[in-house]
Amino acid sequence: MPMSDMLLTKRHLLGGSAVAALSVAFSAVAGTASAATGEDQVPPSDGNVDMNEVLKPGPLPEIALGKEDAPVKIVEYMSLTCPHCAHFAVTTFDTIKQKYVDTGKVRFIIREFPFDPRAAAAFMLARCAPQEQYMPMVEMLFKQQIAWASPDVDGRAALLQMSKLAGFTEDSFTKCLTNQKLLDDVNSVRERAAKNFGVNATPTFLINGKRYAGDMSVAAMSKLIDSLL
C-alpha cells in the first residue's frame, strides 16, 4: 500500500468513513503481513539496516525493555489490528522476555506501525495512558483484538468501553483521539520506519542490523537470539 494512501487523520479516526476505511485496510494488513514461520524455523533476513540509526529515538518516548547495553537489540514494528502481531504478542513475547530480556541478553523496543485508522486510534489511547500502562493496554488490545478491530464492529464504542477499564472517561477518550500532535507523531514513527528501514509489513523485527518480517515462534526467535550471543 503506497505511503500516500496511509496518512491517518482525525477525520479518519472519528468520522463516518472509519469503518469503510478499516475494511479495506484490514484486508491489506492480512495480505501484506507475513505468515507465521515454522515452529522452530528461523526466517531469512530480508535486508540490512543501520542499527545505530534504528536505535535513535523518534518523536515518541521509547517503549524499551531490558538493559540498554544488552548484546542483542530488537526493535519490533507492530500494528494493533495485525493478527500476526497479536499472535506473537500472546504466544511468544512473554517467554522471550523472561528468557532474554529479564536476564540482560536482549534490549526489546516496541514501536508503532499502524496500517489503518483503528490501529492508530488504539495506539494513541495506549500513549495517552500513563507510560507504565502502555504495555498492559497493548496486551489487552491484542488479546481482545477481534472484539474491537474487526470491520463489522463499532470500533469507537468498543475502544471506549475498553479504555474505560483502563481509567479513561468519555471526555479523556475523545481528547486523546483529537490530539493532532499525537496523531502526527504516531504517523511519523511509521513513516520513518517505512522510508529509512524498509518496513512494509507487520510484525517486522530489526535485530542487530538485519530485518525480519513476519511472526516468529519462541523456538525460532530463541534460535536467532542464541546465534547472536
C-alpha positions in Angstrom: 0.0 0.0 0.0 1.6 3.4 -1.0 2.6 5.7 1.8 0.4 8.4 0.3 -2.6 6.3 1.0 -1.6 5.6 4.6 -1.8 9.2 6.0 -4.1 9.0 9.0 -6.2 12.0 10.0 -8.6 12.9 12.8 -11.4 12.7 10.2 -10.4 9.0 9.6 -10.3 8.3 13.3 -13.6 9.7 14.3 -15.5 10.3 11.1 -18.2 8.1 9.5 -15.7 6.8 6.9 -13.6 5.0 9.5 -15.3 1.6 9.3 -15.2 1.6 5.5 -11.5 2.7 5.5 -10.7 0.0 8.0 -12.5 -2.7 6.0 -10.1 -2.0 3.1 -7.0 -1.6 5.3 -7.7 -4.7 7.4 -7.7 -6.8 4.2 -4.4 -5.1 3.2 -2.8 -5.9 6.5 -3.8 -9.6 6.2 -2.3 -9.6 2.7 0.9 -7.8 3.5 1.8 -9.2 6.9 4.0 -12.3 6.6 2.6 -15.6 7.6 3.9 -17.2 10.8 7.1 -19.2 10.3 7.5 -22.8 11.1 7.6 -23.7 14.8 11.4 -23.8 15.0 12.5 -22.3 11.6 14.4 -19.1 11.7 13.1 -16.8 9.0 15.6 -15.5 6.4 16.6 -11.9 6.8 15.1 -9.7 4.0 17.7 -6.9 4.3 20.2 -5.0 6.4 19.6 -1.8 8.4 21.9 0.6 10.2 21.2 -0.3 13.8 22.8 3.0 15.1 20.1 4.9 13.1 17.4 2.5 14.2 18.2 3.0 17.8 17.9 6.8 17.6 14.6 7.7 19.4 11.8 9.2 17.4 9.2 11.8 18.4 7.5 9.5 21.0 9.1 8.2 24.2 10.7 4.8 23.6 8.8 1.7 25.0 12.0 -0.2 25.8 12.5 -3.2 28.0 15.8 -4.6 29.1 19.3 -3.4 29.6 20.5 -0.6 27.3 23.8 -2.4 26.8 22.3 -5.8 26.1 24.2 -7.6 23.3 21.1 -8.2 21.2 18.9 -5.3 20.2 15.4 -6.0 18.9 13.0 -3.3 17.6 9.6 -4.6 16.7 7.2 -2.6 14.5 3.7 -3.6 15.0 0.1 -2.7 14.2 -2.6 -3.3 16.8 -5.0 -4.6 14.1 -2.5 -7.1 12.7 -3.4 -10.7 13.5 0.2 -11.9 13.2 1.3 -9.2 15.7 -1.4 -10.4 18.1 -0.2 -14.0 17.8 3.4 -13.0 18.5 2.3 -10.9 21.5 0.1 -13.6 23.0 2.2 -16.7 22.3 5.9 -15.6 22.0 6.7 -12.3 23.6 6.3 -13.2 27.3 8.6 -16.2 27.0 11.2 -14.3 25.1 11.0 -11.5 27.7 11.6 -14.0 30.5 14.4 -15.9 28.8 16.3 -13.0 27.3 15.1 -9.5 28.3 14.9 -10.1 32.0 18.3 -11.8 32.0 20.1 -8.9 30.4 20.7 -10.5 27.0 18.1 -8.5 24.9 17.0 -4.9 24.7 13.5 -5.0 23.2 11.9 -1.9 21.8 8.3 -1.6 20.6 7.3 0.9 18.0 4.0 1.8 16.3 3.3 1.0 12.7 -0.4 1.3 12.3 -1.8 0.1 9.0 -5.3 1.7 9.4 -7.2 4.3 11.3 -8.4 2.0 14.1 -4.9 0.8 14.8 -3.7 4.4 15.0 -6.6 5.3 17.4 -5.7 2.3 19.6 -2.0 3.3 19.7 -3.0 6.9 20.6 -5.1 5.6 23.5 -2.1 3.5 24.8 0.1 6.6 24.5 -2.4 8.7 26.4 -2.4 6.2 29.3 0.4 6.6 31.9 3.6 5.2 30.4 3.7 2.2 32.8 0.2 1.3 31.5 1.3 1.2 27.8 2.3 -2.4 27.7 -0.7 -3.7 29.7 -3.0 -1.8 27.5 -1.4 -3.1 24.3 -1.6 -6.6 25.7 -5.3 -6.2 26.4 -5.9 -4.8 22.9 -4.1 -7.7 21.3 -5.9 -10.3 23.4 -9.3 -8.8 22.6 -8.4 -7.8 19.1 -11.4 -9.4 17.4 -13.8 -7.5 19.7 -12.7 -4.1 18.5 -10.6 -4.4 15.3 -13.0 -6.4 13.1 -14.5 -4.2 10.4 -18.1 -5.4 11.3 -18.0 -4.0 14.8 -18.3 -0.4 16.1 -14.7 0.2 16.8 -15.1 3.5 18.6 -17.7 2.1 21.0 -15.5 -1.0 21.6 -12.4 1.1 22.2 -14.3 3.4 24.5 -15.5 0.5 26.6 -12.0 -1.0 26.8 -10.5 2.4 27.6 -12.8 2.9 30.5 -11.4 -0.3 32.0 -8.0 1.4 31.8 -9.3 4.6 33.6 -10.4 6.8 30.7 -13.6 8.8 30.8 -15.5 9.6 27.6 -14.0 13.1 27.8 -10.4 12.0 28.1 -11.0 9.3 25.4 -12.2 12.0 23.0 -9.5 14.4 23.9 -6.9 11.7 23.2 -8.2 10.9 19.8 -8.4 14.6 18.8 -4.8 15.2 19.8 -3.4 16.2 16.4 0.3 16.3 17.6 0.0 12.8 19.0 -1.5 11.5 15.7 1.2 13.3 13.8 3.9 11.6 16.0 2.4 8.2 15.5 2.3 8.8 11.8 5.9 10.0 11.9 7.1 6.8 13.6 5.5 4.7 10.9 6.8 6.8 8.0 10.3 6.8 9.4 10.3 3.0 9.6 9.0 2.7 6.0 11.3 5.2 4.4 14.5 4.6 6.4 14.4 1.0 7.4 12.3 -0.7 4.7 9.5 -1.7 7.0 6.3 -2.6 4.9 4.7 -5.4 6.9 3.9 -6.2 10.5 5.3 -7.5 12.6 8.8 -6.6 11.4 11.8 -7.1 13.7 15.0 -5.2 13.3 17.6 -7.3 15.1 21.3 -6.4 15.3 21.4 -4.8 11.9 19.1 -7.3 10.0 15.4 -7.0 9.1 13.0 -9.9 9.6 9.4 -9.7 8.5 6.7 -12.0 10.0 5.6 -13.7 13.2 8.1 -15.9 15.0 7.6 -18.7 17.4 9.5 -18.9 20.7 11.8 -21.6 19.2 12.5 -19.6 16.1 13.3 -16.4 17.9 15.3 -18.2 20.5 17.5 -19.8 17.8 18.0 -16.4 16.2 18.9 -14.7 19.5 21.2 -17.5 20.6 23.1 -17.2 17.3 23.9 -13.6 18.2 25.1 -14.2 21.8 
